[in-house]
């Protein structure tokens, strides 16, 4: 019950659209992300605590049909979890998620290979996973990590880092804790490694052009024949 209450509060902290006079009714009746985590709490209790077969998986499938969000009953998810919009989200069986995690639509917390055991990622506290990102395999995503939209993460990420790209690479190391909700929501404020690479290539090209001109001028000067009186 405590986790569900924290999930409910998380909606108002992280979604400005919920802050309306009737926002509490909107969250209860039309927020698919909250519906998905609400039913997952129940499913996880039936699956992990009571060891009831079939029924939790069936409920999870019904929730998927209704919300577009697929969460395996075996996934361990901490309190304060919020899925914004949520369509296309997939969370695998052995996934572990810390406290106050925010993920957007199209995210996959998936496995690699067909082996048994721990095959899905572990996310720390205060993690933000941007829209369309894929976090794959038995890897650990540290606390206060931001994953850029569309990224594919296949290696573990230390605390307080930002990763982007395919495959994802670390492009920022915070070096300090950022726990405020405003900072969590600013997941679009990410470095652009491709633009930075293009900038460096342009600088390198200018230097090569300059060296080429100097070399041609030098060769041209050496090729001149001295005037004979």
C-alpha positions in Angstrom: 0.0 0.0 0.0 2.9 2.4 0.8 4.4 1.9 -2.7 1.0 2.6 -4.4 0.6 5.9 -2.4 4.1 6.9 -3.4 3.4 6.1 -7.1 0.2 8.2 -6.9 2.2 11.2 -5.4 4.9 10.8 -8.1 2.4 11.6 -10.8 1.7 15.1 -9.4 5.4 15.7 -8.8 6.5 14.8 -12.4 3.6 15.6 -14.7 2.6 19.3 -14.9 -0.6 18.3 -16.7 -1.9 16.6 -13.5 -1.9 19.8 -11.6 -5.5 20.9 -12.3 -8.5 21.3 -10.0 -9.7 17.8 -10.9 -6.2 16.3 -11.3 -6.7 13.7 -8.7 -9.7 12.3 -10.7 -7.7 12.4 -13.9 -4.9 10.4 -12.3 -7.3 7.8 -10.9 -9.3 7.3 -14.1 -7.3 8.2 -17.2 -3.5 7.9 -16.4 -2.5 4.6 -18.0 1.0 4.7 -16.4 -0.6 4.8 -12.9 -3.0 2.1 -13.8 -0.2 -0.2 -15.0 1.9 0.2 -11.9 -1.2 -0.1 -9.6 -2.1 -3.5 -11.1 1.6 -4.5 -11.2 1.8 -4.1 -7.4 -1.1 -6.5 -7.0 0.3 -8.9 -9.6 3.8 -8.9 -8.1 2.3 -9.8 -4.7 0.3 -12.7 -6.2 3.3 -13.9 -8.3 6.2 -13.4 -5.9 4.6 -13.7 -2.4 1.7 -16.1 -2.9 3.3 -18.0 -5.8 -0.1 -18.1 -7.6 0.4 -19.4 -11.2 -1.2 -18.1 -14.4 -3.5 -15.5 -12.9 -0.9 -12.8 -12.5 0.3 -13.3 -16.1 -3.3 -13.2 -17.3 -4.0 -9.9 -15.4 -0.7 -8.5 -16.8 -1.9 -9.3 -20.3 -5.2 -7.6 -19.8 -3.5 -4.5 -18.4 -1.3 -4.6 -21.5 -4.4 -4.6 -23.8 -5.9 -1.7 -21.9 -2.8 0.5 -21.3 -0.3 -0.6 -23.9 2.2 -1.2 -21.0 3.6 -4.6 -20.4 5.2 -5.3 -17.0 6.0 -8.9 -16.1 4.7 -9.8 -12.6 8.2 -10.8 -11.5 9.7 -7.4 -12.0 10.7 -5.7 -8.7 9.8 -2.0 -8.8 10.5 0.5 -6.0 8.0 3.2 -4.8 7.5 6.5 -6.5 7.6 4.9 -10.0 6.1 6.9 -12.8 5.5 6.0 -16.5 4.7 9.1 -18.5 2.2 8.3 -21.3 3.5 4.8 -21.4 2.4 3.3 -24.7 4.9 0.6 -25.8 6.7 0.3 -22.5 8.0 -3.3 -21.8 9.6 -4.3 -18.5 11.0 -7.8 -18.2 10.7 -10.5 -15.6 14.0 -10.1 -13.7 14.1 -6.3 -14.0 14.8 -4.4 -10.7 13.9 -0.7 -10.4 14.9 1.6 -7.5 13.0 4.5 -5.9 11.6 7.5 -7.7 12.3 6.3 -11.3 10.8 8.1 -14.3 10.4 6.5 -17.7 8.8 7.6 -20.9 6.8 5.9 -23.7 8.4 3.2 -25.8 11.0 2.2 -23.2 12.2 -1.4 -23.0 13.9 -2.8 -20.0 14.6 -6.1 -21.7 16.8 -9.2 -21.6 19.4 -10.6 -24.0 19.8 -14.3 -24.8 17.6 -17.2 -23.8 19.3 -18.2 -20.6 17.6 -18.4 -17.2 18.4 -16.4 -14.1 19.0 -12.6 -14.0 18.9 -11.4 -17.6 17.2 -8.0 -17.3 18.7 -4.6 -16.1 18.8 -3.2 -12.6 18.0 0.5 -12.3 19.1 2.6 -9.3 17.2 5.4 -7.6 16.2 8.7 -9.3 16.8 7.3 -12.8 15.3 9.0 -15.9 14.9 6.9 -19.1 13.9 8.9 -22.2 11.3 8.0 -24.8 12.2 5.0 -27.0 15.3 4.1 -25.0 16.3 0.4 -24.7 18.2 -0.9 -21.7 19.2 -4.5 -22.4 20.8 -7.3 -20.4 21.9 -8.0 -16.9 23.5 -4.6 -16.4 23.3 -1.9 -13.6 22.2 1.6 -14.2 23.5 3.7 -11.3 21.6 6.3 -9.2 20.7 9.6 -10.7 21.4 8.5 -14.3 19.8 10.0 -17.3 19.3 8.0 -20.4 18.7 10.0 -23.6 15.7 9.2 -25.8 16.3 6.6 -28.4 19.5 5.3 -26.8 20.4 1.7 -26.6 22.2 0.8 -23.3 24.0 -2.5 -23.2 26.7 -1.8 -20.6 26.5 -0.7 -16.9 26.5 3.0 -16.1 28.0 4.5 -13.0 26.1 6.9 -10.7 25.4 10.5 -11.7 26.0 10.1 -15.5 24.2 10.9 -18.7 24.3 8.5 -21.6 23.1 8.9 -25.2 23.6 7.1 -28.5 23.5 3.7 -30.1 25.2 2.0 -28.4 24.9 4.5 -25.5 28.1 6.2 -24.3 28.7 8.4 -21.2 28.6 12.1 -22.3 28.3 13.8 -19.0 29.5 13.0 -15.4 27.6 15.1 -12.9 29.9 14.6 -9.9 27.1 15.7 -7.6 23.6 14.5 -6.7 20.7 16.0 -8.5 17.4 15.0 -6.9 15.1 17.8 -7.6 12.0 17.0 -9.7 12.6 19.9 -12.1 16.0 18.5 -13.0 14.6 15.0 -13.5 12.0 16.4 -16.0 14.7 18.2 -18.0 15.6 15.0 -19.9 15.7 16.9 -23.2 18.7 18.9 -21.9 21.3 16.4 -23.1 24.6 16.8 -24.9 24.6 16.0 -28.6 27.7 13.8 -29.3 27.0 13.7 -33.0 27.0 17.5 -33.3 30.1 17.7 -31.2 31.8 15.2 -33.5 30.8 17.2 -36.5 32.2 20.4 -34.9 35.6 18.6 -34.3 35.7 17.3 -37.8 35.1 20.8 -39.2 38.0 22.1 -37.1 40.2 19.3 -38.2 39.2 20.0 -41.9 40.1 23.7 -41.6 43.5 22.7 -40.1 44.2 20.3 -42.9 43.2 22.9 -45.5 45.5 25.4 -43.9 48.4 22.9 -43.9 47.7 22.0 -47.5 47.9 25.7 -48.6 51.1 26.2 -46.7 52.6 23.1 -48.3 51.6 24.2 -51.8 53.0 27.7 -51.2 56.3 26.2 -50.0 56.6 23.8 -52.9 55.7 26.6 -55.3 58.5 28.8 -53.9 61.1 26.1 -54.1 60.1 25.4 -57.7 61.0 28.9 -58.9 64.2 29.2 -61.0 66.4 32.2 -60.0 66.8 34.9 -62.7 70.2 34.9 -64.5 71.7 38.2 -65.7 
